[in-house]
Amino acid sequence: MSVVLIIILITVLFSYSGFRQPLLLERMAMRPYAIAHHGEWWRFITSGLIHANWPHLLINMLVLYSFGTVVLRYYQLYFDPWGTALFILLYVAGIVVSDLPTYFRYRHVSWYASLGASGAVSAVTFAFVLIDPRNTIFLMGMLPMPAIVWGVLYLAYSHIMSYRGGDNINHSAHFTGAVFGLAFTAMLRPAFMEEFLRKLLGY
């Protein structure tokens, strides 16, 4: 079974358990105050395994499957024999790194909580954008557009939703996750940046 499908299966199982057991959801959610004041560091990881509701979960997992399967193949191609391990590192580190700004901003705010794999999914998505920015994708399965355009729209949506708030989804993590996904992938193979510009500018 593909590591992408394994990640999806694990995330669905934990999220479904959280839907049925609110106390589990509370225990796993990203609570910067609990981390800073009670040493509950596991929340940096577990918050990426749970979701607010079924639409939140399904959208994240659909995007992860769509982009993750391709990025995994690229990683296996360019970074053999470590491609799969590096993809897992991209995803897991994406969960942690994308939550760091939130942690430092809210570590003394007792009421704040967020959850979801959006930061990690964003990291995977923008690894794809870096590697193949002109590849056509289909928004909502219908509207074709270059990956780079989809990426810009995705960040714009995240920016707007981060200001609206009120849904316990850490939309601000999307931007941080995107930057991490770009930087991590470019660090592994700096030639991706040159190729990105060449593909983007069409020369």
C-alpha positions in Angstrom: 0.0 0.0 0.0 1.3 3.5 -0.9 2.5 5.6 2.1 0.0 8.3 1.0 -2.9 5.9 1.4 -1.5 4.8 4.8 -1.4 8.4 6.0 -4.9 8.9 4.7 -6.1 5.8 6.5 -4.5 6.7 9.8 -5.9 10.3 9.6 -9.4 9.1 8.8 -9.4 6.6 11.7 -8.2 9.2 14.2 -10.6 11.9 12.9 -13.6 9.5 13.0 -12.7 8.5 16.5 -12.5 12.2 17.4 -16.0 12.8 15.9 -17.4 10.1 18.2 -15.3 11.1 21.3 -15.1 14.8 21.9 -12.7 14.2 24.8 -10.2 12.5 22.4 -10.5 15.5 20.0 -9.8 17.8 22.9 -6.8 15.8 24.0 -5.3 15.8 20.5 -6.1 19.3 19.3 -3.4 22.0 18.9 -3.5 24.0 22.2 -0.5 26.2 22.4 -1.2 27.1 26.0 -1.3 23.4 27.0 2.1 22.9 25.2 3.8 25.9 26.8 2.4 25.5 30.3 1.8 21.8 30.7 4.4 20.3 28.4 1.9 18.5 26.1 4.3 18.5 23.1 2.5 15.6 21.4 -0.1 18.1 20.3 2.2 19.3 17.5 1.7 15.9 15.8 -1.7 14.7 17.0 -3.4 18.0 15.9 -2.6 16.9 12.3 -4.5 13.6 12.7 -7.9 15.0 13.6 -10.4 17.3 11.8 -13.3 19.5 12.7 -15.9 17.7 10.6 -16.3 15.4 7.6 -16.0 18.2 4.9 -12.8 19.4 6.5 -11.4 15.9 6.6 -12.6 14.9 3.1 -11.2 18.0 1.4 -7.8 17.6 3.1 -7.6 13.9 2.2 -8.7 14.5 -1.4 -6.1 17.2 -1.9 -3.4 15.0 -0.2 -4.3 12.0 -2.4 -4.3 14.2 -5.6 -1.0 15.9 -5.0 0.7 13.4 -2.6 0.7 10.5 -4.9 2.5 12.6 -7.6 5.0 14.2 -5.1 5.8 10.8 -3.7 6.7 9.5 -7.2 8.9 12.6 -7.8 10.6 12.1 -4.4 11.2 8.4 -5.2 12.5 9.3 -8.6 14.9 12.1 -7.5 15.9 10.9 -4.0 16.1 7.1 -4.3 16.5 5.1 -2.1 15.4 7.7 0.5 12.4 9.1 -1.4 9.6 7.5 0.7 11.3 8.4 4.0 11.8 12.0 2.8 8.2 12.3 1.8 7.1 11.1 5.3 9.5 13.7 6.7 8.0 16.4 4.5 4.5 15.5 5.7 5.2 15.1 9.4 7.5 18.1 9.6 4.9 20.1 7.7 2.4 19.4 10.5 4.9 20.7 13.1 6.5 23.6 11.3 3.1 25.0 10.1 2.0 25.2 13.7 5.0 27.1 15.0 3.7 30.6 14.3 0.4 29.7 15.9 2.2 28.3 18.9 4.3 31.4 19.5 1.3 33.7 18.9 -1.2 31.9 21.2 1.0 30.1 23.8 -0.3 32.3 26.6 -4.0 32.2 25.4 -5.8 29.5 27.3 -8.9 29.3 25.0 -7.2 28.9 21.7 -7.4 25.6 19.9 -7.1 24.4 16.3 -6.8 21.1 14.4 -6.4 19.6 11.0 -3.7 18.4 8.6 -4.0 21.5 6.4 -0.4 22.6 7.1 1.1 19.3 6.0 -1.2 19.0 3.0 -0.2 22.5 2.0 3.5 21.5 2.3 2.9 18.6 -0.1 0.8 20.7 -2.4 3.4 23.4 -2.8 6.2 20.8 -3.2 4.1 19.8 -6.3 3.8 23.4 -7.4 7.6 23.9 -7.2 8.3 20.7 -9.2 5.6 21.2 -11.9 4.1 24.7 -11.7 2.5 24.5 -15.2 0.8 21.1 -14.8 -2.9 21.4 -15.3 -5.1 20.6 -12.3 -8.9 20.7 -12.0 -10.4 22.8 -9.3 -13.4 21.0 -7.7 -12.7 18.3 -10.4 -14.1 20.6 -13.2 -12.2 23.9 -13.7 -8.8 23.4 -15.3 -5.9 25.7 -14.3 -2.1 25.6 -13.9 -0.9 24.4 -10.6 0.8 27.8 -9.8 -2.6 29.6 -10.2 -4.3 27.0 -8.0 -1.6 27.6 -5.4 -2.1 31.3 -5.4 -5.9 30.9 -5.0 -5.4 28.4 -2.2 -3.2 30.9 -0.3 -5.6 33.7 -0.9 -8.5 31.6 0.5 -6.4 30.6 3.5 -5.6 34.3 4.2 -9.2 35.3 4.1 -10.4 32.4 6.3 -7.6 33.1 8.8 -9.2 36.5 9.4 -12.7 35.2 9.6 -11.9 32.4 12.1 -14.5 30.7 14.2 -14.1 27.2 12.9 -11.1 25.8 14.9 -9.3 25.3 11.6 -5.8 26.7 11.5 -6.0 28.5 8.2 -2.9 30.5 8.9 -0.9 27.2 8.9 -1.6 26.9 5.2 0.8 29.7 4.3 3.5 28.4 6.7 3.1 24.9 5.4 3.3 26.1 1.8 6.6 27.9 2.4 8.0 24.9 4.2 7.0 22.6 1.4 8.7 24.8 -1.1 11.8 25.4 1.0 12.2 21.7 2.1 11.9 20.4 -1.5 14.3 23.1 -2.9 16.8 22.3 -0.2 16.8 18.6 -1.1 17.4 19.5 -4.8 18.3 23.2 -5.5 17.9 22.6 -9.2 14.2 22.6 -8.7 14.2 26.3 -8.2 15.9 27.0 -11.6 13.6 24.5 -13.3 10.6 26.2 -11.6 11.5 29.6 -13.1 12.2 28.1 -16.5 8.9 26.3 -16.5 7.0 29.3 -15.2 8.5 31.7 -17.7 8.3 29.2 -20.5 11.9 29.0 -21.6 
